[in-house]
């Protein structure tokens, strides 16, 4: 059976990796990029270049979009209008849930199917064993094209709300960036005494891994609303935290990444949550929309 044709709009590092994975999987691939020179390496691998986004969309029933921002996606798709009718648009551009829902509504209004996606990999990981992509939106379109999308890596369906894939993507990245901030702060602190950051990482990695083992318990507490703990209460953490800020200042390290945490610990105490565990903080971060 001949593999179905796919068009790819956007040939940055990630878009190029996606197109290359589709070619490797045997799909006829049409590619478009605002800077035509970027099509060269993929054309050398067998892709067909498109002069315009409209030409690319006309070439395939499945159109994968991977641009720098969703503003760019809206700009490019806005030039196409009803030319997208009958196509399935799979938008793998990083964005917000609200942007995904807006693009889905636009696609539906122009008689196209829309699937949003969040890529959990760097370009070099695409098509490898550890890459996977969150998807949400039109479930029939996803089912139709799932085998094709599997060329990128694992496929994880998050629901028919188009914003769910972006929500999962950003939530996982939020955890990652929180970890990065803590690791950079730790490295900055030990470096003030001439300690090798690389050597210190040998202690840091297993420590962070062990602490992250508490996440399922925090999750249960958040889901059930039962935050009382005999392990490490907010009161204990709030009393100890000024030592961190003082040490940073004494060692010549900026406390700017950590100061907001002191503020929310203080608020938790003020609002009567002294005996609760740190899981209580998730609820305090929620604001009315």
C-alpha positions in Angstrom: 0.0 0.0 0.0 1.3 3.4 -1.0 1.9 5.7 2.0 -0.4 8.8 2.0 1.1 12.2 0.9 1.7 14.8 3.6 2.6 18.5 3.3 4.7 20.3 5.9 4.5 24.1 6.4 7.6 25.4 8.2 11.1 24.1 8.0 12.9 25.3 11.1 14.8 22.7 13.0 11.7 21.0 14.2 9.7 21.2 11.0 12.7 19.9 9.0 13.0 16.9 11.5 9.2 16.2 11.0 9.5 16.3 7.2 12.6 14.1 7.3 10.8 11.5 9.5 7.8 11.4 7.1 10.2 10.8 4.2 12.0 8.1 6.1 8.6 6.4 6.7 7.9 6.4 3.0 5.4 9.2 2.6 5.4 11.5 -0.4 6.2 14.9 1.2 5.6 18.4 -0.1 7.4 21.1 1.9 7.0 24.9 2.1 9.0 27.5 4.0 9.0 31.3 3.9 12.7 31.2 3.1 12.8 28.8 0.1 16.5 27.9 0.6 15.5 25.8 3.6 13.7 23.3 1.3 17.1 22.3 -0.3 18.2 19.5 2.1 14.7 18.0 2.2 14.4 18.1 -1.6 17.7 16.3 -1.8 16.0 13.6 0.4 13.1 13.3 -2.0 10.6 16.0 -0.9 8.8 18.2 -3.4 9.1 22.0 -2.9 6.0 24.2 -3.0 6.3 27.8 -4.1 3.4 28.9 -1.8 1.5 27.6 1.2 -1.5 27.2 -1.1 0.5 24.9 -3.4 1.6 22.8 -0.4 -2.0 22.5 1.0 -3.3 21.5 -2.5 -0.8 18.7 -2.7 -1.9 16.6 0.3 -5.0 15.7 2.4 -2.8 16.0 5.6 -1.0 19.3 6.3 1.4 19.4 9.2 2.1 23.0 10.4 5.2 23.8 12.5 6.0 27.5 12.6 7.7 29.7 15.2 4.5 31.0 16.8 0.8 30.6 16.4 0.6 34.2 15.3 2.6 33.0 12.3 0.3 30.1 11.8 -2.7 32.4 11.8 -1.0 34.7 9.3 -0.1 31.8 6.9 -3.4 30.1 7.2 -5.3 33.4 6.8 -3.9 33.7 3.3 -5.5 30.4 2.3 -9.1 30.8 3.3 -11.3 28.0 1.9 -8.3 26.4 0.1 -8.0 24.3 3.3 -11.5 22.8 2.9 -11.4 19.0 3.1 -7.9 19.0 4.5 -6.8 17.9 7.9 -4.6 20.5 9.6 -2.2 19.2 12.3 -0.7 22.1 14.1 2.5 21.2 16.0 3.5 24.8 16.7 4.0 25.5 20.4 1.2 27.6 21.8 -1.5 28.1 24.4 -4.8 26.2 24.8 -6.7 29.4 23.8 -4.7 29.7 20.6 -5.4 26.1 19.7 -9.2 26.6 20.3 -9.1 29.7 18.1 -7.3 28.0 15.3 -9.7 25.0 15.5 -12.7 27.3 15.2 -11.1 29.0 12.2 -10.4 25.6 10.5 -14.0 24.4 11.2 -15.3 27.6 9.7 -13.3 26.9 6.5 -14.5 23.2 6.4 -11.2 21.7 7.5 -10.5 19.3 10.3 -8.1 20.4 13.0 -5.8 18.5 15.3 -3.5 20.4 17.7 -0.3 18.8 19.0 2.4 19.3 21.6 5.8 17.8 20.7 7.7 16.3 23.7 11.1 16.1 22.1 13.8 18.2 20.6 14.4 17.9 16.9 17.2 15.4 17.2 14.8 13.0 19.1 12.1 12.9 16.4 11.4 9.4 15.1 13.4 8.0 18.0 12.2 5.7 20.9 11.8 8.5 23.4 9.9 11.1 21.3 6.1 11.5 21.6 3.5 14.0 20.7 0.3 15.0 22.5 -2.7 15.4 20.3 -6.2 16.8 20.7 -9.1 18.1 18.7 -11.0 16.3 15.9 -10.9 12.6 17.0 -12.0 11.2 13.6 -9.1 13.1 11.9 -6.7 11.8 14.5 -7.8 8.2 14.1 -7.6 8.5 10.3 -4.0 9.9 10.3 -2.6 8.3 13.5 -0.5 5.8 11.7 1.1 8.6 9.6 1.7 10.8 12.7 3.4 7.8 14.4 6.4 8.6 12.1 7.3 11.3 14.6 7.3 9.1 17.7 4.7 8.0 20.2 1.1 9.4 19.9 -0.8 10.3 23.0 -4.5 11.4 22.6 -5.6 13.9 25.2 -9.2 14.6 24.2 -11.6 16.4 21.8 -11.0 19.8 23.4 -8.4 21.3 20.9 -6.6 23.0 23.8 -5.8 19.9 25.8 -2.6 19.0 23.9 -1.2 22.5 24.5 -2.2 22.3 28.1 -0.3 19.0 28.7 2.7 20.3 26.7 3.0 23.5 28.8 2.3 21.7 32.1 5.2 19.3 31.5 7.5 22.1 30.3 6.5 24.1 33.5 7.8 21.3 35.6 11.0 21.2 33.5 11.6 24.9 33.8 11.0 24.8 37.5 13.7 22.1 37.8 16.0 24.1 35.6 15.6 27.2 37.8 16.4 25.2 40.9 19.4 23.5 39.3 20.9 26.8 38.0 20.4 28.3 41.5 22.2 25.4 43.1 25.1 25.6 40.6 25.4 29.3 41.2 25.6 28.7 44.9 28.2 26.0 44.9 30.3 27.9 42.4 30.8 30.8 44.9 33.1 28.4 46.8 34.9 27.1 43.8 33.0 23.8 43.7 32.7 22.2 40.3 29.2 22.3 39.0 29.7 19.1 37.0 31.0 17.3 40.1 28.1 18.7 42.2 25.6 17.4 39.6 26.6 13.8 40.7 24.9 14.6 44.0 22.1 16.8 42.6 20.7 14.4 40.0 19.8 11.5 42.4 18.6 14.0 45.0 16.1 15.6 42.6 15.0 12.2 41.4 14.3 11.1 45.0 12.4 14.2 45.8 10.3 13.9 42.6 9.2 10.6 43.9 6.8 12.5 46.1 4.8 13.9 43.1 2.2 11.1 43.0 1.4 11.7 46.7 1.2 15.5 46.1 -1.1 14.7 43.2 -3.5 12.6 45.3 -3.6 15.4 48.0 -4.4 18.0 45.3 -7.1 15.8 43.8 -8.7 14.9 47.1 -8.2 18.3 48.9 -6.5 16.5 51.8 -3.3 18.4 52.4 -2.5 17.7 56.1 0.9 16.1 56.5 3.3 14.9 59.1 6.3 15.0 56.7 7.1 18.6 55.9 4.4 21.2 56.6 4.1 24.7 55.1 5.0 26.1 58.6 8.3 24.2 58.6 9.2 25.3 55.1 8.2 28.9 55.7 10.4 29.1 58.8 13.4 27.6 57.0 13.1 29.4 53.7 14.6 32.8 54.8 17.9 30.9 55.3 18.1 30.2 51.6 17.5 33.9 50.7 20.1 35.0 53.3 22.7 32.5 52.0 22.2 33.6 48.5 22.8 37.2 49.4 25.8 36.4 51.6 27.3 34.3 48.8 26.7 36.9 46.2 24.0 35.0 44.3 20.8 36.8 43.2 17.7 35.5 45.0 15.3 36.7 42.3 14.3 33.2 41.2 13.4 32.1 44.7 11.9 35.2 46.3 8.4 34.5 44.9 8.4 31.2 46.7 8.8 32.9 50.1 5.9 35.1 49.2 3.5 32.3 48.6 4.7 30.4 51.7 3.9 33.5 53.7 0.5 33.8 52.1 -0.3 30.2 52.9 0.5 30.8 56.6 -1.6 34.0 56.6 -4.6 32.1 55.1 -4.4 29.4 57.8 -2.6 26.5 56.0 0.3 26.1 58.4 -0.2 22.4 59.0 -0.8 21.5 55.4 1.8 20.0 53.1 3.3 21.8 50.1 0.6 20.3 47.9 -1.7 23.1 49.2 0.3 25.6 47.2 -1.2 24.4 43.9 -4.6 25.6 44.9 -3.2 29.0 46.0 -1.7 29.5 42.6 -5.2 29.2 40.9 -6.7 32.6 40.1 -10.3 33.3 38.9 -10.7 33.8 35.2 
